[in-house]
Amino acid sequence: MSVKIPIYMDYQSTTPVDPRVLEAMLPYFTEVFGHPASRNHSFGWDAEQAVDVAREQVAKLIGATAKEVIFTSGGTEAINLAIRGVAEMYGEKGRHMVVAVTDSRPVHDVVKRLVREHQYEVTEVPVDKEGRVSADAVKAALRPDTILISVMMANNEIGTVQDMVAIGKVAKEAGVLLFSDATEAVGKVPVDVQEMGIDLLAVTAHKMYGPKGVGALYVRRRNPRVRLSAQIDGGGHERGMRSGTLNVPGVVGMGKAAELCMQEMPEESARMGVLRDHLENGILAGLDEVQVNGSREHRLPHNLNISFAYVEGESMLMGLKEIALASGSACTTATLEPSYVIRALGVSEELAHSSLRFSIGRFTTEEEVEYVIGRVVETIQRLREMSPLYEMAKEGVDLSQVQWSAH
Ligand SMILES: Cc1ncc(COP(=O)(O)O)c(C=O)c1O
């Protein structure tokens, strides 16, 4: 069977909408178009009912109750609402936050602004070489004025999944709120906010086969009841925490996507794991001097992040143009900085520059995986043939001892 080009292996960036999700959404653009807050006619009631169903579906996937789910425009907004909402509501209690060093960019950016503009202090908790945060390290970072701990449940680059149960225990014992950016984890691995002791959790639909532009924030209502300062004021929708007319088709799509993930997760994760392992083994069998970044044991089933020594991420992407992959570099910046996540594992700057992220998904086929293995091996071999560094390393030269001259 031939494969269709281009091949999509960037499911951790975003996923296509599942056709079953699209089908569920369509009537809400035209037939059931009412405003869910219109309380005095059936158009409004029908829309509200659809939103209620979606709220239940999302809640079920994360072990919450429907009332604890606040719909937002996506993961970024959910993160902003959680962290800024806590900062404004609990700022009198203290102005210190604890954040995992490998947390997502939106989390770091929101916290940085609080530090810059509102006199907050932050302690970044390091990770081990697999990208895991230890509960003891979180505990050690706590201070009497800590009001929030943020630990991303599963990493978007290396796929490392954290021990949220242990971290949740530390947070509960200390009486500090625990927030988790779970946008990469929800729908892929089991999530239970009760068991994990999570108080605030950010989710987005477009990483789990739902539409873009819709997400949710879980806000705990009991033990403790978390209060948040709204970041968008208006009609008082979403229990006053997030005003604005809901994106009803989007919300319905997110609910359906959550329901499908709930039903299919065991089978789907197993299938992803087999395909991902095949991809990993195939690449590792065909090339030397490669290193898998992250944790083999505690990893999302659809993630694979590999550093290919002596070749540069951007040249690999150029050579593999028909395959959609992500490089480990923050390639949106002009400086092409290496990924801070991979650097946090203790990986050298050079190796961080030569990493690629492969992320497979619901619609990835065995044939695509076979094709990608072949093309990756062939491309890296070709690039290394042109690499004097690789040649020198193969001749036994210790590159760290070489005195490079500008002449
Ligand atoms: C880890 C992580 N957090 C947050 C986001 C932001 O979510 P959204 O694109 O829905 O704003 C993303 C995705 O882009 C992500 O990967």
The ligand as a MOL file (V3000), in Angstrom:
LIG
                    3D

  0  0  0     0  0            999 V3000
M  V30 BEGIN CTAB
M  V30 COUNTS 16 16 0 0 0
M  V30 BEGIN ATOM
M  V30 1 C 1.4320 22.3320 26.6350 0
M  V30 2 C 0.5200 23.3150 26.0120 0
M  V30 3 N -0.0950 24.2280 26.7710 0
M  V30 4 C -0.9460 25.1140 26.2370 0
M  V30 5 C -1.2150 25.1220 24.9010 0
M  V30 6 C -2.1410 26.1800 24.3670 0
M  V30 7 O -3.4240 25.7070 24.0290 0
M  V30 8 P -4.2800 26.5280 22.9640 0
M  V30 9 O -3.5930 26.3670 21.6610 0
M  V30 10 O -5.6390 25.8610 22.9790 0
M  V30 11 O -4.3550 27.9220 23.4180 0
M  V30 12 C -0.5950 24.1790 24.0680 0
M  V30 13 C -0.8870 24.0830 22.6400 0
M  V30 14 O -0.6630 24.7710 21.7610 0
M  V30 15 C 0.3080 23.2660 24.6520 0
M  V30 16 O 0.9580 22.3660 23.9120 0
M  V30 END ATOM
M  V30 BEGIN BOND
M  V30 1 1 1 2
M  V30 2 1 2 3
M  V30 3 2 2 15
M  V30 4 2 3 4
M  V30 5 1 4 5
M  V30 6 1 5 6
M  V30 7 2 5 12
M  V30 8 1 6 7
M  V30 9 1 7 8
M  V30 10 2 8 9
M  V30 11 1 8 10
M  V30 12 1 8 11
M  V30 13 1 12 13
M  V30 14 1 12 15
M  V30 15 2 13 14
M  V30 16 1 15 16
M  V30 END BOND
M  V30 END CTAB
M  END
